[in-house]
Amino acid sequence: MTVTIYAMDGAVVRTLKLGHQPVGIYQGKSRAAYWDGRNAQGEPVASGVYFYILTAGDFTATRKMLITK
């Protein structure tokens, strides 16, 4: 499973590679898809609208998220 986070201009901000996850409910940071609000260089991102694409096998979903500080 992979979660790729994009800025409004389409630039990739961060990619989270989670590997295979068995079926279940993941609510804790240790096993869930958790993003700390930092880009690939470790810098905090600005407040605003971001998009993320969740890819798991043949499944792909795109959603919008709002980051506020």
mmCIF file of the N, C-alpha and C atoms, coordinates in Angstrom:
data_MODEL
# 
_entry.id   MODEL 
# 
loop_
_atom_site.group_PDB 
_atom_site.id 
_atom_site.type_symbol 
_atom_site.label_atom_id 
_atom_site.label_alt_id 
_atom_site.label_comp_id 
_atom_site.label_asym_id 
_atom_site.label_entity_id 
_atom_site.label_seq_id 
_atom_site.pdbx_PDB_ins_code 
_atom_site.Cartn_x 
_atom_site.Cartn_y 
_atom_site.Cartn_z 
_atom_site.occupancy 
_atom_site.B_iso_or_equiv 
_atom_site.pdbx_formal_charge 
_atom_site.auth_seq_id 
_atom_site.auth_comp_id 
_atom_site.auth_asym_id 
_atom_site.auth_atom_id 
_atom_site.pdbx_PDB_model_num 
ATOM 1   N N  . MET A 1 1  ? 0.850  -1.169 0.000  1.00 0.00 ? 1  MET A N  1 
ATOM 2   C CA . MET A 1 1  ? 0.000  0.000  0.000  1.00 0.00 ? 1  MET A CA 1 
ATOM 3   C C  . MET A 1 1  ? 0.898  1.233  0.000  1.00 0.00 ? 1  MET A C  1 
ATOM 4   N N  . THR A 1 2  ? 0.496  2.226  -0.773 1.00 0.00 ? 2  THR A N  1 
ATOM 5   C CA . THR A 1 2  ? 1.248  3.469  -0.868 1.00 0.00 ? 2  THR A CA 1 
ATOM 6   C C  . THR A 1 2  ? 0.285  4.647  -0.765 1.00 0.00 ? 2  THR A C  1 
ATOM 7   N N  . VAL A 1 3  ? 0.695  5.677  -0.030 1.00 0.00 ? 3  VAL A N  1 
ATOM 8   C CA . VAL A 1 3  ? -0.044 6.929  0.036  1.00 0.00 ? 3  VAL A CA 1 
ATOM 9   C C  . VAL A 1 3  ? 0.891  8.018  -0.486 1.00 0.00 ? 3  VAL A C  1 
ATOM 10  N N  . THR A 1 4  ? 0.475  8.696  -1.547 1.00 0.00 ? 4  THR A N  1 
ATOM 11  C CA . THR A 1 4  ? 1.271  9.779  -2.122 1.00 0.00 ? 4  THR A CA 1 
ATOM 12  C C  . THR A 1 4  ? 0.526  11.086 -1.898 1.00 0.00 ? 4  THR A C  1 
ATOM 13  N N  . ILE A 1 5  ? 1.205  12.069 -1.328 1.00 0.00 ? 5  ILE A N  1 
ATOM 14  C CA . ILE A 1 5  ? 0.594  13.356 -0.994 1.00 0.00 ? 5  ILE A CA 1 
ATOM 15  C C  . ILE A 1 5  ? 1.101  14.395 -1.989 1.00 0.00 ? 5  ILE A C  1 
ATOM 16  N N  . TYR A 1 6  ? 0.155  15.166 -2.537 1.00 0.00 ? 6  TYR A N  1 
ATOM 17  C CA . TYR A 1 6  ? 0.460  16.165 -3.551 1.00 0.00 ? 6  TYR A CA 1 
ATOM 18  C C  . TYR A 1 6  ? 0.046  17.558 -3.086 1.00 0.00 ? 6  TYR A C  1 
ATOM 19  N N  . ALA A 1 7  ? 0.808  18.566 -3.499 1.00 0.00 ? 7  ALA A N  1 
ATOM 20  C CA . ALA A 1 7  ? 0.428  19.957 -3.289 1.00 0.00 ? 7  ALA A CA 1 
ATOM 21  C C  . ALA A 1 7  ? -0.600 20.338 -4.358 1.00 0.00 ? 7  ALA A C  1 
ATOM 22  N N  . MET A 1 8  ? -1.193 21.521 -4.222 1.00 0.00 ? 8  MET A N  1 
ATOM 23  C CA . MET A 1 8  ? -2.198 21.983 -5.178 1.00 0.00 ? 8  MET A CA 1 
ATOM 24  C C  . MET A 1 8  ? -1.653 22.087 -6.598 1.00 0.00 ? 8  MET A C  1 
ATOM 25  N N  . ASP A 1 9  ? -0.360 22.345 -6.750 1.00 0.00 ? 9  ASP A N  1 
ATOM 26  C CA . ASP A 1 9  ? 0.228  22.472 -8.080 1.00 0.00 ? 9  ASP A CA 1 
ATOM 27  C C  . ASP A 1 9  ? 0.591  21.120 -8.704 1.00 0.00 ? 9  ASP A C  1 
ATOM 28  N N  . GLY A 1 10 ? 0.317  20.037 -8.001 1.00 0.00 ? 10 GLY A N  1 
ATOM 29  C CA . GLY A 1 10 ? 0.587  18.698 -8.506 1.00 0.00 ? 10 GLY A CA 1 
ATOM 30  C C  . GLY A 1 10 ? 1.946  18.139 -8.136 1.00 0.00 ? 10 GLY A C  1 
ATOM 31  N N  . ALA A 1 11 ? 2.753  18.912 -7.410 1.00 0.00 ? 11 ALA A N  1 
ATOM 32  C CA . ALA A 1 11 ? 4.072  18.435 -6.991 1.00 0.00 ? 11 ALA A CA 1 
ATOM 33  C C  . ALA A 1 11 ? 3.927  17.411 -5.865 1.00 0.00 ? 11 ALA A C  1 
ATOM 34  N N  . VAL A 1 12 ? 4.719  16.356 -5.929 1.00 0.00 ? 12 VAL A N  1 
ATOM 35  C CA . VAL A 1 12 ? 4.696  15.343 -4.875 1.00 0.00 ? 12 VAL A CA 1 
ATOM 36  C C  . VAL A 1 12 ? 5.348  15.930 -3.622 1.00 0.00 ? 12 VAL A C  1 
ATOM 37  N N  . VAL A 1 13 ? 4.621  15.886 -2.513 1.00 0.00 ? 13 VAL A N  1 
ATOM 38  C CA . VAL A 1 13 ? 5.124  16.390 -1.237 1.00 0.00 ? 13 VAL A CA 1 
ATOM 39  C C  . VAL A 1 13 ? 5.789  15.263 -0.459 1.00 0.00 ? 13 VAL A C  1 
ATOM 40  N N  . ARG A 1 14 ? 5.134  14.109 -0.430 1.00 0.00 ? 14 ARG A N  1 
ATOM 41  C CA . ARG A 1 14 ? 5.651  12.986 0.356  1.00 0.00 ? 14 ARG A CA 1 
ATOM 42  C C  . ARG A 1 14 ? 5.020  11.693 -0.125 1.00 0.00 ? 14 ARG A C  1 
ATOM 43  N N  . THR A 1 15 ? 5.752  10.609 -0.047 1.00 0.00 ? 15 THR A N  1 
ATOM 44  C CA . THR A 1 15 ? 5.230  9.281  -0.360 1.00 0.00 ? 15 THR A CA 1 
ATOM 45  C C  . THR A 1 15 ? 5.434  8.387  0.851  1.00 0.00 ? 15 THR A C  1 
ATOM 46  N N  . LEU A 1 16 ? 4.355  7.769  1.295  1.00 0.00 ? 16 LEU A N  1 
ATOM 47  C CA . LEU A 1 16 ? 4.399  6.838  2.421  1.00 0.00 ? 16 LEU A CA 1 
ATOM 48  C C  . LEU A 1 16 ? 4.226  5.431  1.866  1.00 0.00 ? 16 LEU A C  1 
ATOM 49  N N  . LYS A 1 17 ? 5.246  4.605  1.986  1.00 0.00 ? 17 LYS A N  1 
ATOM 50  C CA . LYS A 1 17 ? 5.178  3.226  1.518  1.00 0.00 ? 17 LYS A CA 1 
ATOM 51  C C  . LYS A 1 17 ? 4.942  2.333  2.731  1.00 0.00 ? 17 LYS A C  1 
ATOM 52  N N  . LEU A 1 18 ? 3.743  1.777  2.797  1.00 0.00 ? 18 LEU A N  1 
ATOM 53  C CA . LEU A 1 18 ? 3.348  0.995  3.963  1.00 0.00 ? 18 LEU A CA 1 
ATOM 54  C C  . LEU A 1 18 ? 3.487  -0.498 3.756  1.00 0.00 ? 18 LEU A C  1 
ATOM 55  N N  . GLY A 1 19 ? 3.710  -0.919 2.521  1.00 0.00 ? 19 GLY A N  1 
ATOM 56  C CA . GLY A 1 19 ? 3.818  -2.348 2.251  1.00 0.00 ? 19 GLY A CA 1 
ATOM 57  C C  . GLY A 1 19 ? 2.479  -3.038 2.421  1.00 0.00 ? 19 GLY A C  1 
ATOM 58  N N  . HIS A 1 20 ? 2.512  -4.341 2.540  1.00 0.00 ? 20 HIS A N  1 
ATOM 59  C CA . HIS A 1 20 ? 1.280  -5.119 2.703  1.00 0.00 ? 20 HIS A CA 1 
ATOM 60  C C  . HIS A 1 20 ? 0.745  -4.951 4.119  1.00 0.00 ? 20 HIS A C  1 
ATOM 61  N N  . GLN A 1 21 ? -0.532 -4.677 4.222  1.00 0.00 ? 21 GLN A N  1 
ATOM 62  C CA . GLN A 1 21 ? -1.202 -4.572 5.514  1.00 0.00 ? 21 GLN A CA 1 
ATOM 63  C C  . GLN A 1 21 ? -2.343 -5.577 5.543  1.00 0.00 ? 21 GLN A C  1 
ATOM 64  N N  . PRO A 1 22 ? -2.402 -6.438 6.553  1.00 0.00 ? 22 PRO A N  1 
ATOM 65  C CA . PRO A 1 22 ? -3.536 -7.354 6.639  1.00 0.00 ? 22 PRO A CA 1 
ATOM 66  C C  . PRO A 1 22 ? -4.822 -6.575 6.913  1.00 0.00 ? 22 PRO A C  1 
ATOM 67  N N  . VAL A 1 23 ? -5.940 -7.191 6.597  1.00 0.00 ? 23 VAL A N  1 
ATOM 68  C CA . VAL A 1 23 ? -7.243 -6.565 6.813  1.00 0.00 ? 23 VAL A CA 1 
ATOM 69  C C  . VAL A 1 23 ? -7.412 -6.241 8.289  1.00 0.00 ? 23 VAL A C  1 
ATOM 70  N N  . GLY A 1 24 ? -7.953 -5.072 8.576  1.00 0.00 ? 24 GLY A N  1 
ATOM 71  C CA . GLY A 1 24 ? -8.185 -4.687 9.961  1.00 0.00 ? 24 GLY A CA 1 
ATOM 72  C C  . GLY A 1 24 ? -8.460 -3.209 10.093 1.00 0.00 ? 24 GLY A C  1 
ATOM 73  N N  . ILE A 1 25 ? -8.605 -2.753 11.310 1.00 0.00 ? 25 ILE A N  1 
ATOM 74  C CA . ILE A 1 25 ? -8.818 -1.346 11.619 1.00 0.00 ? 25 ILE A CA 1 
ATOM 75  C C  . ILE A 1 25 ? -7.541 -0.821 12.236 1.00 0.00 ? 25 ILE A C  1 
ATOM 76  N N  . TYR A 1 26 ? -7.004 0.241  11.647 1.00 0.00 ? 26 TYR A N  1 
ATOM 77  C CA . TYR A 1 26 ? -5.739 0.802  12.101 1.00 0.00 ? 26 TYR A CA 1 
ATOM 78  C C  . TYR A 1 26 ? -5.976 2.218  12.605 1.00 0.00 ? 26 TYR A C  1 
ATOM 79  N N  . GLN A 1 27 ? -5.886 2.403  13.913 1.00 0.00 ? 27 GLN A N  1 
ATOM 80  C CA . GLN A 1 27 ? -6.143 3.712  14.496 1.00 0.00 ? 27 GLN A CA 1 
ATOM 81  C C  . GLN A 1 27 ? -4.916 4.319  15.156 1.00 0.00 ? 27 GLN A C  1 
ATOM 82  N N  . GLY A 1 28 ? -3.919 3.532  15.440 1.00 0.00 ? 28 GLY A N  1 
ATOM 83  C CA . GLY A 1 28 ? -2.707 4.037  16.078 1.00 0.00 ? 28 GLY A CA 1 
ATOM 84  C C  . GLY A 1 28 ? -1.656 4.437  15.057 1.00 0.00 ? 28 GLY A C  1 
ATOM 85  N N  . LYS A 1 29 ? -0.752 5.332  15.431 1.00 0.00 ? 29 LYS A N  1 
ATOM 86  C CA . LYS A 1 29 ? 0.295  5.800  14.529 1.00 0.00 ? 29 LYS A CA 1 
ATOM 87  C C  . LYS A 1 29 ? 1.222  4.675  14.089 1.00 0.00 ? 29 LYS A C  1 
ATOM 88  N N  . SER A 1 30 ? 1.415  3.677  14.927 1.00 0.00 ? 30 SER A N  1 
ATOM 89  C CA . SER A 1 30 ? 2.402  2.643  14.634 1.00 0.00 ? 30 SER A CA 1 
ATOM 90  C C  . SER A 1 30 ? 2.026  1.772  13.439 1.00 0.00 ? 30 SER A C  1 
ATOM 91  N N  . ARG A 1 31 ? 0.737  1.560  13.184 1.00 0.00 ? 31 ARG A N  1 
ATOM 92  C CA . ARG A 1 31 ? 0.325  0.684  12.086 1.00 0.00 ? 31 ARG A CA 1 
ATOM 93  C C  . ARG A 1 31 ? -0.506 1.389  11.031 1.00 0.00 ? 31 ARG A C  1 
ATOM 94  N N  . ALA A 1 32 ? -0.976 2.586  11.312 1.00 0.00 ? 32 ALA A N  1 
ATOM 95  C CA . ALA A 1 32 ? -1.826 3.311  10.372 1.00 0.00 ? 32 ALA A CA 1 
ATOM 96  C C  . ALA A 1 32 ? -0.985 4.089  9.367  1.00 0.00 ? 32 ALA A C  1 
ATOM 97  N N  . ALA A 1 33 ? -1.639 4.597  8.342  1.00 0.00 ? 33 ALA A N  1 
ATOM 98  C CA . ALA A 1 33 ? -0.988 5.510  7.392  1.00 0.00 ? 33 ALA A CA 1 
ATOM 99  C C  . ALA A 1 33 ? -0.947 6.867  8.071  1.00 0.00 ? 33 ALA A C  1 
ATOM 100 N N  . TYR A 1 34 ? 0.168  7.191  8.683  1.00 0.00 ? 34 TYR A N  1 
ATOM 101 C CA . TYR A 1 34 ? 0.307  8.430  9.447  1.00 0.00 ? 34 TYR A CA 1 
ATOM 102 C C  . TYR A 1 34 ? 1.292  9.362  8.758  1.00 0.00 ? 34 TYR A C  1 
ATOM 103 N N  . TRP A 1 35 ? 0.850  10.592 8.520  1.00 0.00 ? 35 TRP A N  1 
ATOM 104 C CA . TRP A 1 35 ? 1.711  11.612 7.930  1.00 0.00 ? 35 TRP A CA 1 
ATOM 105 C C  . TRP A 1 35 ? 1.929  12.698 8.965  1.00 0.00 ? 35 TRP A C  1 
ATOM 106 N N  . ASP A 1 36 ? 3.171  13.033 9.224  1.00 0.00 ? 36 ASP A N  1 
ATOM 107 C CA . ASP A 1 36 ? 3.514  14.002 10.262 1.00 0.00 ? 36 ASP A CA 1 
ATOM 108 C C  . ASP A 1 36 ? 3.475  15.455 9.788  1.00 0.00 ? 36 ASP A C  1 
ATOM 109 N N  . GLY A 1 37 ? 3.006  15.708 8.567  1.00 0.00 ? 37 GLY A N  1 
ATOM 110 C CA . GLY A 1 37 ? 2.910  17.072 8.053  1.00 0.00 ? 37 GLY A CA 1 
ATOM 111 C C  . GLY A 1 37 ? 4.214  17.629 7.533  1.00 0.00 ? 37 GLY A C  1 
ATOM 112 N N  . ARG A 1 38 ? 5.154  16.738 7.230  1.00 0.00 ? 38 ARG A N  1 
ATOM 113 C CA . ARG A 1 38 ? 6.457  17.176 6.722  1.00 0.00 ? 38 ARG A CA 1 
ATOM 114 C C  . ARG A 1 38 ? 6.654  16.659 5.303  1.00 0.00 ? 38 ARG A C  1 
ATOM 115 N N  . ASN A 1 39 ? 7.449  17.393 4.527  1.00 0.00 ? 39 ASN A N  1 
ATOM 116 C CA . ASN A 1 39 ? 7.735  16.964 3.164  1.00 0.00 ? 39 ASN A CA 1 
ATOM 117 C C  . ASN A 1 39 ? 8.856  15.924 3.170  1.00 0.00 ? 39 ASN A C  1 
ATOM 118 N N  . ALA A 1 40 ? 9.309  15.530 1.993  1.00 0.00 ? 40 ALA A N  1 
ATOM 119 C CA . ALA A 1 40 ? 10.341 14.492 1.881  1.00 0.00 ? 40 ALA A CA 1 
ATOM 120 C C  . ALA A 1 40 ? 11.676 14.915 2.483  1.00 0.00 ? 40 ALA A C  1 
ATOM 121 N N  . GLN A 1 41 ? 11.919 16.224 2.584  1.00 0.00 ? 41 GLN A N  1 
ATOM 122 C CA . GLN A 1 41 ? 13.170 16.729 3.170  1.00 0.00 ? 41 GLN A CA 1 
ATOM 123 C C  . GLN A 1 41 ? 13.051 16.934 4.685  1.00 0.00 ? 41 GLN A C  1 
ATOM 124 N N  . GLY A 1 42 ? 11.883 16.648 5.262  1.00 0.00 ? 42 GLY A N  1 
ATOM 125 C CA . GLY A 1 42 ? 11.688 16.790 6.701  1.00 0.00 ? 42 GLY A CA 1 
ATOM 126 C C  . GLY A 1 42 ? 11.224 18.169 7.142  1.00 0.00 ? 42 GLY A C  1 
ATOM 127 N N  . GLU A 1 43 ? 10.914 19.039 6.195  1.00 0.00 ? 43 GLU A N  1 
ATOM 128 C CA . GLU A 1 43 ? 10.461 20.390 6.530  1.00 0.00 ? 43 GLU A CA 1 
ATOM 129 C C  . GLU A 1 43 ? 8.941  20.397 6.693  1.00 0.00 ? 43 GLU A C  1 
ATOM 130 N N  . PRO A 1 44 ? 8.415  21.156 7.663  1.00 0.00 ? 44 PRO A N  1 
ATOM 131 C CA . PRO A 1 44 ? 6.959  21.238 7.810  1.00 0.00 ? 44 PRO A CA 1 
ATOM 132 C C  . PRO A 1 44 ? 6.326  21.895 6.581  1.00 0.00 ? 44 PRO A C  1 
ATOM 133 N N  . VAL A 1 45 ? 5.186  21.379 6.158  1.00 0.00 ? 45 VAL A N  1 
ATOM 134 C CA . VAL A 1 45 ? 4.491  21.963 5.013  1.00 0.00 ? 45 VAL A CA 1 
ATOM 135 C C  . VAL A 1 45 ? 3.599  23.108 5.482  1.00 0.00 ? 45 VAL A C  1 
ATOM 136 N N  . ALA A 1 46 ? 3.239  23.969 4.565  1.00 0.00 ? 46 ALA A N  1 
ATOM 137 C CA . ALA A 1 46 ? 2.384  25.113 4.873  1.00 0.00 ? 46 ALA A CA 1 
ATOM 138 C C  . ALA A 1 46 ? 0.930  24.670 5.014  1.00 0.00 ? 46 ALA A C  1 
ATOM 139 N N  . SER A 1 47 ? 0.146  25.469 5.710  1.00 0.00 ? 47 SER A N  1 
ATOM 140 C CA . SER A 1 47 ? -1.292 25.231 5.781  1.00 0.00 ? 47 SER A CA 1 
ATOM 141 C C  . SER A 1 47 ? -1.873 25.345 4.386  1.00 0.00 ? 47 SER A C  1 
ATOM 142 N N  . GLY A 1 48 ? -2.896 24.571 4.108  1.00 0.00 ? 48 GLY A N  1 
ATOM 143 C CA . GLY A 1 48 ? -3.544 24.648 2.808  1.00 0.00 ? 48 GLY A CA 1 
ATOM 144 C C  . GLY A 1 48 ? -4.169 23.331 2.411  1.00 0.00 ? 48 GLY A C  1 
ATOM 145 N N  . VAL A 1 49 ? -4.586 23.268 1.168  1.00 0.00 ? 49 VAL A N  1 
ATOM 146 C CA . VAL A 1 49 ? -5.246 22.079 0.638  1.00 0.00 ? 49 VAL A CA 1 
ATOM 147 C C  . VAL A 1 49 ? -4.206 21.192 -0.038 1.00 0.00 ? 49 VAL A C  1 
ATOM 148 N N  . TYR A 1 50 ? -4.280 19.911 0.262  1.00 0.00 ? 50 TYR A N  1 
ATOM 149 C CA . TYR A 1 50 ? -3.410 18.901 -0.333 1.00 0.00 ? 50 TYR A CA 1 
ATOM 150 C C  . TYR A 1 50 ? -4.288 17.756 -0.823 1.00 0.00 ? 50 TYR A C  1 
ATOM 151 N N  . PHE A 1 51 ? -3.775 16.986 -1.748 1.00 0.00 ? 51 PHE A N  1 
ATOM 152 C CA . PHE A 1 51 ? -4.463 15.805 -2.240 1.00 0.00 ? 51 PHE A CA 1 
ATOM 153 C C  . PHE A 1 51 ? -3.617 14.586 -1.929 1.00 0.00 ? 51 PHE A C  1 
ATOM 154 N N  . TYR A 1 52 ? -4.277 13.464 -1.681 1.00 0.00 ? 52 TYR A N  1 
ATOM 155 C CA . TYR A 1 52 ? -3.523 12.228 -1.488 1.00 0.00 ? 52 TYR A CA 1 
ATOM 156 C C  . TYR A 1 52 ? -4.152 11.126 -2.323 1.00 0.00 ? 52 TYR A C  1 
ATOM 157 N N  . ILE A 1 53 ? -3.308 10.253 -2.797 1.00 0.00 ? 53 ILE A N  1 
ATOM 158 C CA . ILE A 1 53 ? -3.744 9.090  -3.568 1.00 0.00 ? 53 ILE A CA 1 
ATOM 159 C C  . ILE A 1 53 ? -3.333 7.846  -2.800 1.00 0.00 ? 53 ILE A C  1 
ATOM 160 N N  . LEU A 1 54 ? -4.313 7.037  -2.465 1.00 0.00 ? 54 LEU A N  1 
ATOM 161 C CA . LEU A 1 54 ? -4.102 5.767  -1.786 1.00 0.00 ? 54 LEU A CA 1 
ATOM 162 C C  . LEU A 1 54 ? -4.122 4.676  -2.835 1.00 0.00 ? 54 LEU A C  1 
ATOM 163 N N  . THR A 1 55 ? -3.052 3.888  -2.911 1.00 0.00 ? 55 THR A N  1 
ATOM 164 C CA . THR A 1 55 ? -2.966 2.792  -3.867 1.00 0.00 ? 55 THR A CA 1 
ATOM 165 C C  . THR A 1 55 ? -2.722 1.501  -3.108 1.00 0.00 ? 55 THR A C  1 
ATOM 166 N N  . ALA A 1 56 ? -3.609 0.535  -3.329 1.00 0.00 ? 56 ALA A N  1 
ATOM 167 C CA . ALA A 1 56 ? -3.483 -0.783 -2.691 1.00 0.00 ? 56 ALA A CA 1 
ATOM 168 C C  . ALA A 1 56 ? -3.886 -1.830 -3.721 1.00 0.00 ? 56 ALA A C  1 
ATOM 169 N N  . GLY A 1 57 ? -2.907 -2.481 -4.305 1.00 0.00 ? 57 GLY A N  1 
ATOM 170 C CA . GLY A 1 57 ? -3.202 -3.465 -5.352 1.00 0.00 ? 57 GLY A CA 1 
ATOM 171 C C  . GLY A 1 57 ? -3.844 -2.772 -6.539 1.00 0.00 ? 57 GLY A C  1 
ATOM 172 N N  . ASP A 1 58 ? -5.034 -3.232 -6.939 1.00 0.00 ? 58 ASP A N  1 
ATOM 173 C CA . ASP A 1 58 ? -5.763 -2.634 -8.060 1.00 0.00 ? 58 ASP A CA 1 
ATOM 174 C C  . ASP A 1 58 ? -6.616 -1.450 -7.632 1.00 0.00 ? 58 ASP A C  1 
ATOM 175 N N  . PHE A 1 59 ? -6.711 -1.199 -6.341 1.00 0.00 ? 59 PHE A N  1 
ATOM 176 C CA . PHE A 1 59 ? -7.546 -0.116 -5.817 1.00 0.00 ? 59 PHE A CA 1 
ATOM 177 C C  . PHE A 1 59 ? -6.765 1.187  -5.751 1.00 0.00 ? 59 PHE A C  1 
ATOM 178 N N  . THR A 1 60 ? -7.386 2.270  -6.226 1.00 0.00 ? 60 THR A N  1 
ATOM 179 C CA . THR A 1 60 ? -6.805 3.603  -6.133 1.00 0.00 ? 60 THR A CA 1 
ATOM 180 C C  . THR A 1 60 ? -7.908 4.582  -5.756 1.00 0.00 ? 60 THR A C  1 
ATOM 181 N N  . ALA A 1 61 ? -7.631 5.444  -4.781 1.00 0.00 ? 61 ALA A N  1 
ATOM 182 C CA . ALA A 1 61 ? -8.592 6.471  -4.368 1.00 0.00 ? 61 ALA A CA 1 
ATOM 183 C C  . ALA A 1 61 ? -7.857 7.795  -4.198 1.00 0.00 ? 61 ALA A C  1 
ATOM 184 N N  . THR A 1 62 ? -8.479 8.861  -4.667 1.00 0.00 ? 62 THR A N  1 
ATOM 185 C CA . THR A 1 62 ? -7.919 10.203 -4.527 1.00 0.00 ? 62 THR A CA 1 
ATOM 186 C C  . THR A 1 62 ? -8.852 11.015 -3.643 1.00 0.00 ? 62 THR A C  1 
ATOM 187 N N  . ARG A 1 63 ? -8.276 11.695 -2.654 1.00 0.00 ? 63 ARG A N  1 
ATOM 188 C CA . ARG A 1 63 ? -9.063 12.508 -1.723 1.00 0.00 ? 63 ARG A CA 1 
ATOM 189 C C  . ARG A 1 63 ? -8.350 13.822 -1.459 1.00 0.00 ? 63 ARG A C  1 
ATOM 190 N N  . LYS A 1 64 ? -9.109 14.771 -0.957 1.00 0.00 ? 64 LYS A N  1 
ATOM 191 C CA . LYS A 1 64 ? -8.587 16.089 -0.625 1.00 0.00 ? 64 LYS A CA 1 
ATOM 192 C C  . LYS A 1 64 ? -8.487 16.199 0.892  1.00 0.00 ? 64 LYS A C  1 
ATOM 193 N N  . MET A 1 65 ? -7.453 16.904 1.375  1.00 0.00 ? 65 MET A N  1 
ATOM 194 C CA . MET A 1 65 ? -7.345 17.151 2.824  1.00 0.00 ? 65 MET A CA 1 
ATOM 195 C C  . MET A 1 65 ? -6.895 18.578 3.048  1.00 0.00 ? 65 MET A C  1 
ATOM 196 N N  . LEU A 1 66 ? -7.258 19.106 4.194  1.00 0.00 ? 66 LEU A N  1 
ATOM 197 C CA . LEU A 1 66 ? -6.917 20.466 4.577  1.00 0.00 ? 66 LEU A CA 1 
ATOM 198 C C  . LEU A 1 66 ? -5.981 20.414 5.768  1.00 0.00 ? 66 LEU A C  1 
ATOM 199 N N  . ILE A 1 67 ? -4.823 21.072 5.655  1.00 0.00 ? 67 ILE A N  1 
ATOM 200 C CA . ILE A 1 67 ? -3.862 21.152 6.743  1.00 0.00 ? 67 ILE A CA 1 
ATOM 201 C C  . ILE A 1 67 ? -3.969 22.554 7.351  1.00 0.00 ? 67 ILE A C  1 
ATOM 202 N N  . THR A 1 68 ? -4.214 22.614 8.649  1.00 0.00 ? 68 THR A N  1 
ATOM 203 C CA . THR A 1 68 ? -4.270 23.896 9.349  1.00 0.00 ? 68 THR A CA 1 
ATOM 204 C C  . THR A 1 68 ? -3.270 23.888 10.490 1.00 0.00 ? 68 THR A C  1 
ATOM 205 N N  . LYS A 1 69 ? -2.722 25.049 10.765 1.00 0.00 ? 69 LYS A N  1 
ATOM 206 C CA . LYS A 1 69 ? -1.743 25.151 11.850 1.00 0.00 ? 69 LYS A CA 1 
ATOM 207 C C  . LYS A 1 69 ? -2.128 26.266 12.774 1.00 0.00 ? 69 LYS A C  1 
# 
